[in-house]
Amino acid sequence: MRLLVVEDEPDLAGAVADHLRAADHAVDLAPTLEDGQAAVRATAYDLVLLDLRLPDGDGLTLLRGLRDRGAATPVLIVTARDRIMERIAGLEAGADDYLVKPYDLDEMLARVTAILRRADNSRAPERSFGQIRILPARKAVFLGDEPVSLTRKEWSILDRLSRRPDVTVSRSELEDAIYGHGDEVESNAIEAHVSRLRAKLGRGAVETMRGFGYRMGRG
């Protein structure tokens, strides 16, 4: 999953990003409201962790902008604002959860995991493509009745393709799913990961749409 952390405290932002990356998420950082707004316009994130007291404005502006555009991107507010009315305002603006600073990093990760699980369950508890079965909430994949072990990047690519099985996903979109901003993108990395997915799930698992990208196949 690719996550965005909008947080202006460098030490906290770094600690949060490290904790999320250790749980196999790709993470981007935005220290200002303007940076956060630019990031969500440019990238389809799986979740945003949003501070409210930013140096150039209120984080609720970003949240309201997402919801006004019809974006369902899950948002976890993480802030020092702890009054009941402030929590209510955040939730009414469209946040999925609200965590007050200072907070435990393990609790933060648990809330992120729960939000992502709910988002996946709201779409479909299982995705089936021929002999391939994908259980998003468990990050589990089966070929027939046999479990298939995938790396984090292989899972991220398969997850992104299987969410929109009839849509061709560009190479750059798949790179966005597995790399954060500033990460070094390995040459031909997507092709290599797709090749390994085909070796594990069958040559028909991923279709190449030449000149356009990739599409989920039927196993």
N, CA and C atoms as a LAMMPS dump frame, in Angstrom:
ITEM: TIMESTEP
0
ITEM: NUMBER OF ATOMS
657
ITEM: BOX BOUNDS ff ff ff
-5.0000000000000000e+02 5.0000000000000000e+02
-5.0000000000000000e+02 5.0000000000000000e+02
-5.0000000000000000e+02 5.0000000000000000e+02
ITEM: ATOMS id mol type element x y z
1 1 1 N 0.836 -1.192 0
2 1 2 C 0 0 0
3 1 3 C 0.877 1.25 0
4 2 1 N 0.419 2.303 -0.66
5 2 2 C 1.158 3.561 -0.671
6 2 3 C 0.42 4.583 0.188
7 3 1 N 1.121 5.112 1.181
8 3 2 C 0.525 6.01 2.157
9 3 3 C 1.2 7.37 2.104
10 4 1 N 0.449 8.397 2.501
11 4 2 C 0.978 9.754 2.594
12 4 3 C 0.886 10.211 4.044
13 5 1 N 2.004 10.696 4.579
14 5 2 C 2.035 11.25 5.936
15 5 3 C 2.203 12.761 5.814
16 6 1 N 1.163 13.509 6.203
17 6 2 C 1.206 14.971 6.18
18 6 3 C 1.487 15.425 7.609
19 7 1 N 2.727 15.78 7.873
20 7 2 C 3.186 16.062 9.24
21 7 3 C 4.382 17.009 9.175
22 8 1 N 4.332 18.107 9.957
23 8 2 C 5.397 19.101 9.888
24 8 3 C 6.49 18.908 10.932
25 9 1 N 6.325 17.977 11.869
26 9 2 C 7.375 17.695 12.843
27 9 3 C 8.299 16.628 12.259
28 10 1 N 9.532 17.005 11.884
29 10 2 C 10.407 16.068 11.163
30 10 3 C 10.686 14.765 11.912
31 11 1 N 10.945 14.85 13.217
32 11 2 C 11.263 13.636 13.969
33 11 3 C 10.074 12.686 14.015
34 12 1 N 8.894 13.234 14.258
35 12 2 C 7.693 12.398 14.312
36 12 3 C 7.385 11.825 12.931
37 13 1 N 7.479 12.666 11.908
38 13 2 C 7.203 12.186 10.547
39 13 3 C 8.145 11.045 10.179
40 14 1 N 9.422 11.18 10.533
41 14 2 C 10.385 10.132 10.231
42 14 3 C 10.092 8.847 10.968
43 15 1 N 9.716 8.967 12.258
44 15 2 C 9.411 7.777 13.053
45 15 3 C 8.17 7.061 12.519
46 16 1 N 7.15 7.845 12.162
47 16 2 C 5.923 7.259 11.613
48 16 3 C 6.222 6.558 10.288
49 17 1 N 6.976 7.227 9.417
50 17 2 C 7.303 6.637 8.116
51 17 3 C 8.09 5.345 8.28
52 18 1 N 9.069 5.341 9.184
53 18 2 C 9.869 4.129 9.41
54 18 3 C 8.992 2.986 9.903
55 19 1 N 8.042 3.291 10.8
56 19 2 C 7.166 2.258 11.354
57 19 3 C 6.256 1.682 10.267
58 20 1 N 5.758 2.536 9.411
59 20 2 C 4.886 2.081 8.324
60 20 3 C 5.669 1.288 7.277
61 21 1 N 6.886 1.74 6.98
62 21 2 C 7.705 1.011 6.002
63 21 3 C 8.093 -0.364 6.527
64 22 1 N 8.31 -0.469 7.836
65 22 2 C 8.628 -1.768 8.429
66 22 3 C 7.454 -2.737 8.292
67 23 1 N 6.249 -2.184 8.113
68 23 2 C 5.05 -3.01 7.904
69 23 3 C 4.756 -3.175 6.412
70 24 1 N 5.757 -2.901 5.572
71 24 2 C 5.689 -3.147 4.126
72 24 3 C 4.813 -2.169 3.361
73 25 1 N 4.7 -0.928 3.851
74 25 2 C 4.007 0.113 3.106
75 25 3 C 5.03 1.035 2.446
76 26 1 N 4.684 1.561 1.272
77 26 2 C 5.46 2.64 0.661
78 26 3 C 4.924 3.945 1.228
79 27 1 N 5.822 4.854 1.62
80 27 2 C 5.405 6.065 2.344
81 27 3 C 6.004 7.307 1.708
82 28 1 N 5.16 8.325 1.511
83 28 2 C 5.603 9.65 1.103
84 28 3 C 5.359 10.614 2.261
85 29 1 N 6.183 11.655 2.352
86 29 2 C 6.063 12.653 3.409
87 29 3 C 5.734 14.014 2.818
88 30 1 N 4.847 14.747 3.489
89 30 2 C 4.507 16.113 3.091
90 30 3 C 4.509 16.973 4.351
91 31 1 N 5.429 17.931 4.476
92 31 2 C 5.538 18.723 5.704
93 31 3 C 4.597 19.92 5.772
94 32 1 N 3.924 20.243 4.675
95 32 2 C 3.031 21.411 4.663
96 32 3 C 1.699 21.045 4.02
97 33 1 N 0.718 21.92 4.23
98 33 2 C -0.584 21.74 3.594
99 33 3 C -0.446 21.775 2.076
100 34 1 N 0.329 22.733 1.583
101 34 2 C 0.515 22.847 0.14
102 34 3 C 1.141 21.583 -0.439
103 35 1 N 2.162 21.045 0.244
104 35 2 C 2.798 19.815 -0.231
105 35 3 C 1.811 18.655 -0.217
106 36 1 N 1.003 18.572 0.842
107 36 2 C 0.015 17.502 0.938
108 36 3 C -1.022 17.587 -0.161
109 37 1 N -1.499 18.794 -0.44
110 37 2 C -2.492 18.974 -1.498
111 37 3 C -1.916 18.599 -2.857
112 38 1 N -0.673 18.983 -3.096
113 38 2 C -0.037 18.626 -4.37
114 38 3 C 0.123 17.109 -4.486
115 39 1 N 0.464 16.462 -3.375
116 39 2 C 0.681 15.016 -3.396
117 39 3 C -0.607 14.269 -3.71
118 40 1 N -1.724 14.631 -3.07
119 40 2 C -2.97 13.888 -3.305
120 40 3 C -3.548 14.179 -4.676
121 41 1 N -3.18 15.319 -5.268
122 41 2 C -3.615 15.576 -6.654
123 41 3 C -2.828 14.725 -7.641
124 42 1 N -1.569 14.44 -7.307
125 42 2 C -0.694 13.736 -8.243
126 42 3 C -0.741 12.228 -8.103
127 43 1 N -1.111 11.72 -6.928
128 43 2 C -0.997 10.289 -6.638
129 43 3 C -2.27 9.769 -5.981
130 44 1 N -2.682 8.566 -6.37
131 44 2 C -3.836 7.908 -5.745
132 44 3 C -3.336 7.108 -4.544
133 45 1 N -3.419 7.693 -3.36
134 45 2 C -2.929 7.027 -2.155
135 45 3 C -3.97 6.052 -1.604
136 46 1 N -3.469 5.044 -0.918
137 46 2 C -4.363 4.089 -0.261
138 46 3 C -4.842 4.616 1.083
139 47 1 N -4.082 5.551 1.675
140 47 2 C -4.474 6.158 2.95
141 47 3 C -3.613 7.394 3.192
142 48 1 N -4.201 8.398 3.866
143 48 2 C -3.478 9.611 4.251
144 48 3 C -3.528 9.743 5.772
145 49 1 N -2.343 9.92 6.391
146 49 2 C -2.267 10.276 7.81
147 49 3 C -2.086 11.784 7.859
148 50 1 N -3.026 12.47 8.471
149 50 2 C -3.13 13.916 8.312
150 50 3 C -3.052 14.657 9.639
151 51 1 N -1.989 15.468 9.789
152 51 2 C -1.922 16.407 10.908
153 51 3 C -2.803 17.611 10.561
154 52 1 N -3.345 18.268 11.574
155 52 2 C -4.215 19.41 11.317
156 52 3 C -3.497 20.749 11.459
157 53 1 N -2.58 20.84 12.42
158 53 2 C -1.869 22.103 12.64
159 53 3 C -0.598 22.13 11.786
160 54 1 N -0.777 22.62 10.573
161 54 2 C 0.335 22.691 9.632
162 54 3 C 0.812 24.137 9.51
163 55 1 N 2.067 24.349 9.132
164 55 2 C 2.619 25.712 9.141
165 55 3 C 1.914 26.678 8.196
166 56 1 N 1.269 26.167 7.159
167 56 2 C 0.632 27.049 6.183
168 56 3 C -0.883 26.874 6.114
169 57 1 N -1.477 26.23 7.127
170 57 2 C -2.935 26.114 7.107
171 57 3 C -3.446 24.929 7.9
172 58 1 N -4.744 24.721 7.816
173 58 2 C -5.439 23.678 8.552
174 58 3 C -5.546 22.423 7.686
175 59 1 N -5.146 21.277 8.239
176 59 2 C -5.219 20.035 7.49
177 59 3 C -6.62 19.667 7.03
178 60 1 N -7.638 20.191 7.734
179 60 2 C -9.015 19.906 7.305
180 60 3 C -9.285 20.438 5.898
181 61 1 N -8.528 21.443 5.477
182 61 2 C -8.687 21.961 4.115
183 61 3 C -8.365 20.876 3.097
184 62 1 N -7.316 20.101 3.356
185 62 2 C -6.956 18.994 2.466
186 62 3 C -8.045 17.934 2.475
187 63 1 N -8.514 17.586 3.663
188 63 2 C -9.544 16.56 3.783
189 63 3 C -10.818 16.97 3.054
190 64 1 N -11.251 18.198 3.28
191 64 2 C -12.484 18.662 2.621
192 64 3 C -12.31 18.7 1.109
193 65 1 N -11.102 19.064 0.655
194 65 2 C -10.846 19.07 -0.78
195 65 3 C -10.977 17.684 -1.386
196 66 1 N -10.455 16.667 -0.688
197 66 2 C -10.598 15.289 -1.155
198 66 3 C -12.066 14.905 -1.277
199 67 1 N -12.823 15.175 -0.229
200 67 2 C -14.232 14.76 -0.224
201 67 3 C -15.062 15.554 -1.232
202 68 1 N -14.73 16.841 -1.412
203 68 2 C -15.458 17.654 -2.396
204 68 3 C -15.242 17.128 -3.81
205 69 1 N -14.053 16.528 -4.061
206 69 2 C -13.772 15.953 -5.384
207 69 3 C -14.348 14.548 -5.526
208 70 1 N -14.935 14.044 -4.461
209 70 2 C -15.509 12.704 -4.505
210 70 3 C -14.513 11.602 -4.243
211 71 1 N -13.299 11.963 -3.787
212 71 2 C -12.275 10.959 -3.505
213 71 3 C -12.594 10.237 -2.195
214 72 1 N -12.572 8.92 -2.227
215 72 2 C -12.871 8.115 -1.038
216 72 3 C -11.617 7.697 -0.291
217 73 1 N -10.482 8.3 -0.611
218 73 2 C -9.214 7.959 0.04
219 73 3 C -9.368 7.961 1.56
220 74 1 N -9.069 6.855 2.242
221 74 2 C -9.171 6.848 3.707
222 74 3 C -8.221 7.862 4.335
223 75 1 N -8.684 8.534 5.392
224 75 2 C -7.882 9.54 6.083
225 75 3 C -7.918 9.277 7.581
226 76 1 N -6.728 9.171 8.166
227 76 2 C -6.578 9.076 9.619
228 76 3 C -5.993 10.395 10.107
229 77 1 N -6.767 11.143 10.878
230 77 2 C -6.278 12.395 11.445
231 77 3 C -5.399 12.073 12.645
232 78 1 N -4.207 12.672 12.689
233 78 2 C -3.287 12.516 13.817
234 78 3 C -2.891 13.918 14.259
235 79 1 N -3.359 14.346 15.438
236 79 2 C -3.207 15.745 15.816
237 79 3 C -3.217 15.921 17.32
238 80 1 N -2.736 17.084 17.764
239 80 2 C -2.783 17.419 19.188
240 80 3 C -4.134 18.012 19.583
241 81 1 N -4.991 18.298 18.637
242 81 2 C -6.322 18.83 18.947
243 81 3 C -7.159 17.725 19.586
244 82 1 N -7.446 17.872 20.861
245 82 2 C -8.099 16.767 21.562
246 82 3 C -9.472 17.109 22.132
247 83 1 N -9.994 18.286 21.813
248 83 2 C -11.328 18.613 22.318
249 83 3 C -12.385 17.834 21.53
250 84 1 N -13.467 17.497 22.22
251 84 2 C -14.519 16.692 21.594
252 84 3 C -15.04 17.352 20.326
253 85 1 N -15.278 18.657 20.374
254 85 2 C -15.829 19.338 19.2
255 85 3 C -14.858 19.297 18.022
256 86 1 N -13.562 19.313 18.319
257 86 2 C -12.573 19.231 17.247
258 86 3 C -12.558 17.834 16.633
259 87 1 N -12.711 16.815 17.474
260 87 2 C -12.792 15.45 16.94
261 87 3 C -14.031 15.298 16.068
262 88 1 N -15.146 15.823 16.55
263 88 2 C -16.39 15.735 15.78
264 88 3 C -16.236 16.443 14.437
265 89 1 N -15.589 17.629 14.453
266 89 2 C -15.401 18.381 13.206
267 89 3 C -14.584 17.573 12.202
268 90 1 N -13.535 16.884 12.689
269 90 2 C -12.72 16.077 11.801
270 90 3 C -13.486 14.918 11.2
271 91 1 N -14.265 14.236 12.022
272 91 2 C -15.035 13.1 11.537
273 91 3 C -16.149 13.548 10.596
274 92 1 N -16.775 14.673 10.907
275 92 2 C -17.839 15.178 10.037
276 92 3 C -17.28 15.654 8.699
277 93 1 N -16.009 16.068 8.685
278 93 2 C -15.384 16.497 7.426
279 93 3 C -15.046 15.313 6.527
280 94 1 N -15.127 14.099 7.086
281 94 2 C -14.895 12.908 6.259
282 94 3 C -13.744 12.033 6.675
283 95 1 N -13.151 12.285 7.863
284 95 2 C -12.063 11.42 8.332
285 95 3 C -12.603 10.042 8.696
286 96 1 N -11.757 9.033 8.552
287 96 2 C -12.144 7.663 8.895
288 96 3 C -11.836 7.329 10.347
289 97 1 N -10.879 8.042 10.937
290 97 2 C -10.52 7.821 12.342
291 97 3 C -9.741 9.032 12.819
292 98 1 N -9.539 9.122 14.151
293 98 2 C -8.939 10.311 14.766
294 98 3 C -8.039 9.841 15.89
295 99 1 N -6.769 10.196 15.829
296 99 2 C -5.799 9.773 16.83
297 99 3 C -5.117 11.012 17.405
298 100 1 N -5.112 11.113 18.747
299 100 2 C -4.604 12.306 19.409
300 100 3 C -3.142 12.123 19.803
301 101 1 N -2.325 13.165 19.542
302 101 2 C -0.923 13.174 19.96
303 101 3 C -0.831 13.453 21.459
304 102 1 N 0.197 12.923 22.113
305 102 2 C 1.162 11.936 21.61
306 102 3 C 0.518 10.558 21.524
307 103 1 N 0.912 9.77 20.56
308 103 2 C 0.304 8.465 20.378
309 103 3 C 1.396 7.402 20.234
310 104 1 N 1.01 6.177 20.499
311 104 2 C 1.912 5.036 20.373
312 104 3 C 1.973 4.604 18.905
313 105 1 N 3.169 4.36 18.406
314 105 2 C 3.315 3.997 16.995
315 105 3 C 2.637 2.678 16.655
316 106 1 N 2.627 1.749 17.589
317 106 2 C 1.947 0.476 17.341
318 106 3 C 0.434 0.671 17.244
319 107 1 N -0.104 1.562 18.081
320 107 2 C -1.542 1.856 17.978
321 107 3 C -1.846 2.532 16.648
322 108 1 N -0.98 3.461 16.248
323 108 2 C -1.16 4.11 14.952
324 108 3 C -1.197 3.09 13.834
325 109 1 N -0.246 2.142 13.847
326 109 2 C -0.206 1.119 12.809
327 109 3 C -1.451 0.241 12.853
328 110 1 N -1.914 -0.087 14.042
329 110 2 C -3.126 -0.909 14.173
330 110 3 C -4.338 -0.189 13.58
331 111 1 N -4.422 1.113 13.808
332 111 2 C -5.547 1.87 13.247
333 111 3 C -5.451 1.959 11.73
334 112 1 N -4.238 2.162 11.221
335 112 2 C -4.034 2.171 9.767
336 112 3 C -4.465 0.835 9.162
337 113 1 N -4.024 -0.253 9.783
338 113 2 C -4.371 -1.589 9.28
339 113 3 C -5.873 -1.808 9.294
340 114 1 N -6.55 -1.367 10.373
341 114 2 C -8.001 -1.544 10.474
342 114 3 C -8.732 -0.735 9.404
343 115 1 N -8.273 0.502 9.156
344 115 2 C -8.912 1.333 8.132
345 115 3 C -8.74 0.714 6.749
346 116 1 N -7.526 0.257 6.446
347 116 2 C -7.284 -0.367 5.146
348 116 3 C -8.102 -1.64 4.982
349 117 1 N -8.243 -2.397 6.073
350 117 2 C -9.042 -3.623 6.009
351 117 3 C -10.506 -3.29 5.724
352 118 1 N -11.026 -2.266 6.392
353 118 2 C -12.419 -1.876 6.145
354 118 3 C -12.607 -1.42 4.704
355 119 1 N -11.628 -0.675 4.194
356 119 2 C -11.726 -0.198 2.812
357 119 3 C -11.746 -1.368 1.835
358 120 1 N -10.922 -2.367 2.073
359 120 2 C -10.901 -3.546 1.203
360 120 3 C -12.196 -4.335 1.317
361 121 1 N -12.681 -4.505 2.543
362 121 2 C -13.906 -5.28 2.746
363 121 3 C -15.118 -4.596 2.12
364 122 1 N -15.071 -3.253 2.059
365 122 2 C -16.193 -2.533 1.471
366 122 3 C -16.25 -2.737 -0.041
367 123 1 N -15.111 -3.111 -0.626
368 123 2 C -15.101 -3.373 -2.062
369 123 3 C -15.545 -4.814 -2.33
370 124 1 N -14.777 -5.751 -1.857
371 124 2 C -15.116 -7.167 -2.034
372 124 3 C -14.2 -7.984 -1.134
373 125 1 N -14.76 -8.93 -0.368
374 125 2 C -13.914 -9.732 0.522
375 125 3 C -12.995 -10.683 -0.223
376 126 1 N -13.349 -10.999 -1.466
377 126 2 C -12.517 -11.917 -2.247
378 126 3 C -12.598 -11.528 -3.713
379 127 1 N -11.455 -11.641 -4.398
380 127 2 C -11.402 -11.395 -5.839
381 127 3 C -10.972 -12.689 -6.519
382 128 1 N -11.703 -13.127 -7.508
383 128 2 C -11.404 -14.398 -8.165
384 128 3 C -11.149 -14.181 -9.651
385 129 1 N -10.102 -14.827 -10.145
386 129 2 C -9.725 -14.755 -11.552
387 129 3 C -9.288 -16.155 -11.978
388 130 1 N -10.233 -16.926 -12.517
389 130 2 C -9.927 -18.31 -12.839
390 130 3 C -9.55 -19.072 -11.58
391 131 1 N -8.365 -19.679 -11.578
392 131 2 C -7.9 -20.438 -10.413
393 131 3 C -7.277 -19.542 -9.334
394 132 1 N -7.145 -18.254 -9.623
395 132 2 C -6.509 -17.336 -8.671
396 132 3 C -7.574 -16.738 -7.744
397 133 1 N -7.336 -16.857 -6.444
398 133 2 C -8.204 -16.221 -5.446
399 133 3 C -7.367 -15.27 -4.6
400 134 1 N -7.865 -14.035 -4.456
401 134 2 C -7.157 -13.007 -3.703
402 134 3 C -8.041 -12.565 -2.544
403 135 1 N -7.492 -12.617 -1.323
404 135 2 C -8.205 -12.183 -0.126
405 135 3 C -7.504 -10.922 0.387
406 136 1 N -7.974 -9.741 -0.011
407 136 2 C -7.264 -8.502 0.305
408 136 3 C -7.053 -8.262 1.792
409 137 1 N -8.058 -8.525 2.622
410 137 2 C -7.947 -8.234 4.047
411 137 3 C -6.816 -9.021 4.699
412 138 1 N -6.542 -10.206 4.186
413 138 2 C -5.487 -11.065 4.747
414 138 3 C -4.191 -10.979 3.94
415 139 1 N -4.225 -10.256 2.825
416 139 2 C -3.09 -10.225 1.892
417 139 3 C -2.688 -11.648 1.531
418 140 1 N -3.7 -12.461 1.261
419 140 2 C -3.472 -13.869 0.947
420 140 3 C -3.861 -14.147 -0.505
421 141 1 N -3.098 -15.024 -1.148
422 141 2 C -3.352 -15.398 -2.539
423 141 3 C -3.314 -16.914 -2.643
424 142 1 N -4.275 -17.47 -3.379
425 142 2 C -4.344 -18.916 -3.58
426 142 3 C -4.414 -19.21 -5.07
427 143 1 N -3.748 -20.282 -5.468
428 143 2 C -3.873 -20.822 -6.81
429 143 3 C -4.569 -22.16 -6.637
430 144 1 N -5.85 -22.199 -6.979
431 144 2 C -6.663 -23.346 -6.594
432 144 3 C -6.798 -23.346 -5.089
433 145 1 N -6.424 -24.439 -4.448
434 145 2 C -6.462 -24.517 -2.986
435 145 3 C -5.111 -24.28 -2.338
436 146 1 N -4.097 -24.012 -3.159
437 146 2 C -2.748 -23.877 -2.627
438 146 3 C -2.392 -22.412 -2.378
439 147 1 N -1.929 -22.083 -1.17
440 147 2 C -1.486 -20.702 -0.904
441 147 3 C -0.231 -20.378 -1.702
442 148 1 N -0.13 -19.135 -2.128
443 148 2 C 1.018 -18.669 -2.908
444 148 3 C 1.709 -17.555 -2.118
445 149 1 N 2.99 -17.705 -1.91
446 149 2 C 3.76 -16.7 -1.171
447 149 3 C 4.268 -15.618 -2.126
448 150 1 N 3.939 -14.368 -1.814
449 150 2 C 4.384 -13.242 -2.634
450 150 3 C 5.244 -12.291 -1.81
451 151 1 N 6.164 -11.608 -2.467
452 151 2 C 6.904 -10.543 -1.801
453 151 3 C 5.995 -9.325 -1.65
454 152 1 N 6.44 -8.329 -0.856
455 152 2 C 5.622 -7.127 -0.672
456 152 3 C 5.345 -6.443 -2.006
457 153 1 N 6.362 -6.331 -2.849
458 153 2 C 6.171 -5.619 -4.112
459 153 3 C 5.299 -6.418 -5.074
460 154 1 N 5.454 -7.734 -5.082
461 154 2 C 4.585 -8.568 -5.919
462 154 3 C 3.134 -8.42 -5.472
463 155 1 N 2.921 -8.43 -4.14
464 155 2 C 1.561 -8.268 -3.624
465 155 3 C 0.999 -6.904 -4.021
466 156 1 N 1.787 -5.849 -3.898
467 156 2 C 1.304 -4.502 -4.213
468 156 3 C 0.889 -4.393 -5.675
469 157 1 N 1.653 -5.013 -6.566
470 157 2 C 1.298 -4.981 -7.986
471 157 3 C 0.02 -5.773 -8.236
472 158 1 N -0.06 -6.976 -7.68
473 158 2 C -1.25 -7.802 -7.878
474 158 3 C -2.483 -7.129 -7.286
475 159 1 N -2.337 -6.523 -6.123
476 159 2 C -3.455 -5.834 -5.48
477 159 3 C -3.948 -4.69 -6.356
478 160 1 N -3.019 -3.893 -6.878
479 160 2 C -3.414 -2.751 -7.705
480 160 3 C -4.096 -3.205 -8.989
481 161 1 N -3.586 -4.252 -9.631
482 161 2 C -4.198 -4.742 -10.863
483 161 3 C -5.574 -5.349 -10.611
484 162 1 N -5.708 -6.108 -9.534
485 162 2 C -6.955 -6.84 -9.287
486 162 3 C -8.075 -5.95 -8.773
487 163 1 N -7.75 -4.754 -8.29
488 163 2 C -8.804 -3.832 -7.863
489 163 3 C -9.618 -3.346 -9.051
490 164 1 N -8.945 -3.174 -10.177
491 164 2 C -9.608 -2.684 -11.39
492 164 3 C -9.282 -3.631 -12.531
493 165 1 N -9.858 -4.835 -12.511
494 165 2 C -9.423 -5.892 -13.436
495 165 3 C -9.654 -5.588 -14.908
496 166 1 N -10.582 -4.702 -15.221
497 166 2 C -10.858 -4.412 -16.626
498 166 3 C -10.141 -3.16 -17.115
499 167 1 N -9.295 -2.585 -16.248
500 167 2 C -8.584 -1.351 -16.59
501 167 3 C -7.102 -1.652 -16.788
502 168 1 N -6.518 -1.083 -17.819
503 168 2 C -5.084 -1.21 -18.037
504 168 3 C -4.363 -0.214 -17.133
505 169 1 N -3.414 -0.724 -16.341
506 169 2 C -2.677 0.104 -15.388
507 169 3 C -1.283 0.362 -15.959
508 170 1 N -0.912 1.619 -16.037
509 170 2 C 0.371 1.965 -16.642
510 170 3 C 1.537 1.533 -15.76
511 171 1 N 2.696 1.437 -16.373
512 171 2 C 3.917 1.094 -15.646
513 171 3 C 4.181 2.108 -14.534
514 172 1 N 3.955 3.394 -14.833
515 172 2 C 4.21 4.418 -13.824
516 172 3 C 3.26 4.292 -12.637
517 173 1 N 2.011 3.894 -12.88
518 173 2 C 1.065 3.689 -11.778
519 173 3 C 1.523 2.543 -10.883
520 174 1 N 2.035 1.484 -11.491
521 174 2 C 2.524 0.365 -10.697
522 174 3 C 3.773 0.757 -9.915
523 175 1 N 4.628 1.585 -10.507
524 175 2 C 5.782 2.092 -9.768
525 175 3 C 5.322 2.914 -8.572
526 176 1 N 4.252 3.705 -8.753
527 176 2 C 3.706 4.487 -7.641
528 176 3 C 3.237 3.583 -6.505
529 177 1 N 2.752 2.385 -6.854
530 177 2 C 2.224 1.474 -5.837
531 177 3 C 3.318 0.873 -4.97
532 178 1 N 4.546 0.795 -5.488
533 178 2 C 5.591 0.092 -4.729
534 178 3 C 6.765 0.969 -4.313
535 179 1 N 6.821 2.203 -4.852
536 179 2 C 7.925 3.097 -4.49
537 179 3 C 7.379 4.402 -3.939
538 180 1 N 8.042 4.956 -2.924
539 180 2 C 7.713 6.274 -2.418
540 180 3 C 8.479 7.324 -3.213
541 181 1 N 8.049 8.603 -3.079
542 181 2 C 8.775 9.69 -3.736
543 181 3 C 10.206 9.717 -3.211
544 182 1 N 11.157 9.838 -4.116
545 182 2 C 12.548 9.901 -3.705
546 182 3 C 13.23 8.548 -3.692
547 183 1 N 12.443 7.454 -3.712
548 183 2 C 13.045 6.128 -3.773
549 183 3 C 13.64 5.901 -5.159
550 184 1 N 14.722 5.178 -5.201
551 184 2 C 15.332 4.85 -6.483
552 184 3 C 14.535 3.744 -7.152
553 185 1 N 14.039 4.023 -8.351
554 185 2 C 13.254 3.045 -9.102
555 185 3 C 14.198 2.187 -9.921
556 186 1 N 14.189 0.906 -9.648
557 186 2 C 15.09 -0.003 -10.334
558 186 3 C 14.69 -0.149 -11.803
559 187 1 N 15.687 -0.227 -12.657
560 187 2 C 15.428 -0.383 -14.084
561 187 3 C 14.723 -1.712 -14.351
562 188 1 N 13.646 -1.649 -15.119
563 188 2 C 12.866 -2.846 -15.489
564 188 3 C 12.311 -3.591 -14.273
565 189 1 N 12.144 -2.878 -13.147
566 189 2 C 11.655 -3.54 -11.936
567 189 3 C 10.252 -4.104 -12.121
568 190 1 N 9.367 -3.328 -12.744
569 190 2 C 7.988 -3.784 -12.916
570 190 3 C 7.953 -5.043 -13.773
571 191 1 N 8.719 -5.036 -14.848
572 191 2 C 8.756 -6.214 -15.723
573 191 3 C 9.24 -7.44 -14.962
574 192 1 N 10.241 -7.25 -14.101
575 192 2 C 10.774 -8.38 -13.332
576 192 3 C 9.747 -8.908 -12.339
577 193 1 N 9.047 -8.005 -11.66
578 193 2 C 8.034 -8.45 -10.694
579 193 3 C 6.868 -9.141 -11.393
580 194 1 N 6.457 -8.605 -12.544
581 194 2 C 5.372 -9.229 -13.303
582 194 3 C 5.792 -10.62 -13.764
583 195 1 N 7.028 -10.761 -14.194
584 195 2 C 7.525 -12.067 -14.619
585 195 3 C 7.457 -13.083 -13.48
586 196 1 N 7.811 -12.64 -12.278
587 196 2 C 7.76 -13.555 -11.127
588 196 3 C 6.32 -13.891 -10.753
589 197 1 N 5.421 -12.922 -10.89
590 197 2 C 4.004 -13.208 -10.63
591 197 3 C 3.488 -14.268 -11.6
592 198 1 N 3.869 -14.158 -12.852
593 198 2 C 3.439 -15.147 -13.841
594 198 3 C 4.019 -16.524 -13.534
595 199 1 N 5.257 -16.549 -13.044
596 199 2 C 5.873 -17.832 -12.701
597 199 3 C 5.129 -18.496 -11.548
598 200 1 N 4.604 -17.703 -10.625
599 200 2 C 3.919 -18.247 -9.455
600 200 3 C 2.436 -18.528 -9.704
601 201 1 N 1.802 -17.72 -10.571
602 201 2 C 0.347 -17.795 -10.73
603 201 3 C -0.093 -18.25 -12.117
604 202 1 N 0.85 -18.427 -13.035
605 202 2 C 0.494 -18.81 -14.399
606 202 3 C 0.722 -17.653 -15.356
607 203 1 N 1.086 -17.973 -16.582
608 203 2 C 1.427 -16.94 -17.552
609 203 3 C 0.262 -16.01 -17.845
610 204 1 N -0.953 -16.51 -17.674
611 204 2 C -2.122 -15.677 -17.957
612 204 3 C -2.555 -14.797 -16.803
613 205 1 N -1.817 -14.819 -15.709
614 205 2 C -2.231 -14.049 -14.523
615 205 3 C -2.195 -12.551 -14.783
616 206 1 N -1.215 -12.1 -15.539
617 206 2 C -1.076 -10.677 -15.863
618 206 3 C -0.914 -10.533 -17.367
619 207 1 N -1.742 -9.705 -17.967
620 207 2 C -1.671 -9.471 -19.406
621 207 3 C -0.877 -8.195 -19.677
622 208 1 N -0.014 -8.248 -20.686
623 208 2 C 0.717 -7.065 -21.122
624 208 3 C -0.059 -6.399 -22.25
625 209 1 N -0.395 -5.128 -22.064
626 209 2 C -1.066 -4.342 -23.099
627 209 3 C 0.017 -3.435 -23.705
628 210 1 N 0.613 -3.885 -24.773
629 210 2 C 1.819 -3.242 -25.295
630 210 3 C 1.587 -1.762 -25.585
631 211 1 N 2.498 -0.956 -25.048
632 211 2 C 2.405 0.484 -25.227
633 211 3 C 1.531 1.174 -24.208
634 212 1 N 0.818 0.376 -23.378
635 212 2 C -0.105 0.973 -22.416
636 212 3 C 0.188 0.57 -20.974
637 213 1 N 0.474 -0.705 -20.75
638 213 2 C 0.717 -1.148 -19.385
639 213 3 C 0.314 -2.588 -19.174
640 214 1 N -0.331 -2.857 -18.039
641 214 2 C -0.686 -4.221 -17.67
642 214 3 C -2.135 -4.289 -17.215
643 215 1 N -2.698 -5.488 -17.321
644 215 2 C -4.074 -5.705 -16.91
645 215 3 C -4.171 -7.08 -16.246
646 216 1 N -5.063 -7.2 -15.293
647 216 2 C -5.264 -8.481 -14.629
648 216 3 C -5.774 -9.494 -15.631
649 217 1 N -5.177 -10.683 -15.634
650 217 2 C -5.613 -11.749 -16.521
651 217 3 C -6.527 -12.733 -15.792
652 218 1 N -6.659 -13.89 -16.332
653 218 2 C -7.578 -14.897 -15.773
654 218 3 C -6.861 -16.129 -15.276
655 219 1 N -5.568 -15.989 -15.047
656 219 2 C -4.836 -17.108 -14.459
657 219 3 C -4.386 -18.119 -15.487
